[in-house]
Amino acid sequence: MPYAKLNGIRAHYETYGAGDPVLLVNGLGSPAVNWLFQVRDLSPHFRVVTLDNRGVGETSVPRAREYPTGQLAEDARALLDHLGVERAHVVGASMGGTIAMELAIRHPGRVRSLALCCTWALGDERFLGAIRSWMALAPRVSLEERMRHLLWPWVYSPKYLNDQARVQEGIRRALAYPHPTRAEALERQGRGLLQWNGTRLGDLRRLRQPTLVLVGRDDVLTPPGFSRHLASVIPGATLKLLPGGHGFFVEEAEAFNRALLAFLRRAGR
């Protein structure tokens, strides 16, 4: 498995396929393995790069009170440098979307296009309260309880959660993963996320990359209203609603991948 020294951490990444580079950036406490369905469908057409953000998966867990969103964006930029990638299409889900936006603001020449999925520029108090509750409760419950009772009711749609066979298989796979997210990493990423919220609206209005904003119709964590606002802030952004909840790129992967592939092909012309 490939690793790179990025900004003082040992970061795990993977690359698949060939062609124009596409960087996939995942969300709060989520390892890059969650992009499995996107890697499957994108890698026949693009060079797909995934990264475990600091604190998650097989990447280092540096001692710090918080992992600021800007720091996570600089880790992504350092990975592009390590791979010799001058410009990449950047796809970010949830907190990964904030990292993608921050990367585009700081280093606009490195970002060929933006696909911002189930994310936000300005979250409300209900959303911020949910994140704070995750941060507070994660150290107090087991990994299975964290998934089943704390995170997944926010992440997946009722349709997904009512399919008990699918839920059990998802939990089985998560428990078998050898690098489960540590509660301290979720807390540190979460503090950075809360600090970033609402601070970049003016900068987002100056972005010029082709931008697609995607959201699940049943997303209760970052509801469609967040994405409508985001699409109205970024010049020329297109908004697309798809089936599914916050984790729609997992539960409705085929529909999500079709929309993403169509956008990446247009943006690459």
Secondary structure as GFF3:
##gff-version 3
##sequence-region A 1 269
A	DSSP	beta_strand	3	6	.	.	.	ID=ss1
A	DSSP	beta_strand	9	16	.	.	.	ID=ss2
A	DSSP	beta_strand	21	25	.	.	.	ID=ss3
A	DSSP	three_ten_helix	32	35	.	.	.	ID=ss4
A	DSSP	alpha_helix	36	42	.	.	.	ID=ss5
A	DSSP	beta_strand	47	51	.	.	.	ID=ss6
A	DSSP	alpha_helix	69	83	.	.	.	ID=ss7
A	DSSP	beta_strand	88	93	.	.	.	ID=ss8
A	DSSP	alpha_helix	95	106	.	.	.	ID=ss9
A	DSSP	three_ten_helix	108	110	.	.	.	ID=ss10
A	DSSP	beta_strand	111	117	.	.	.	ID=ss11
A	DSSP	alpha_helix	125	137	.	.	.	ID=ss12
A	DSSP	three_ten_helix	138	140	.	.	.	ID=ss13
A	DSSP	alpha_helix	143	145	.	.	.	ID=ss14
A	DSSP	pi_helix	146	151	.	.	.	ID=ss15
A	DSSP	alpha_helix	152	155	.	.	.	ID=ss16
A	DSSP	alpha_helix	158	161	.	.	.	ID=ss17
A	DSSP	alpha_helix	164	176	.	.	.	ID=ss18
A	DSSP	alpha_helix	183	196	.	.	.	ID=ss19
A	DSSP	alpha_helix	201	204	.	.	.	ID=ss20
A	DSSP	beta_strand	211	216	.	.	.	ID=ss21
A	DSSP	alpha_helix	224	233	.	.	.	ID=ss22
A	DSSP	beta_strand	238	242	.	.	.	ID=ss23
A	DSSP	alpha_helix	248	251	.	.	.	ID=ss24
A	DSSP	alpha_helix	253	267	.	.	.	ID=ss25
###
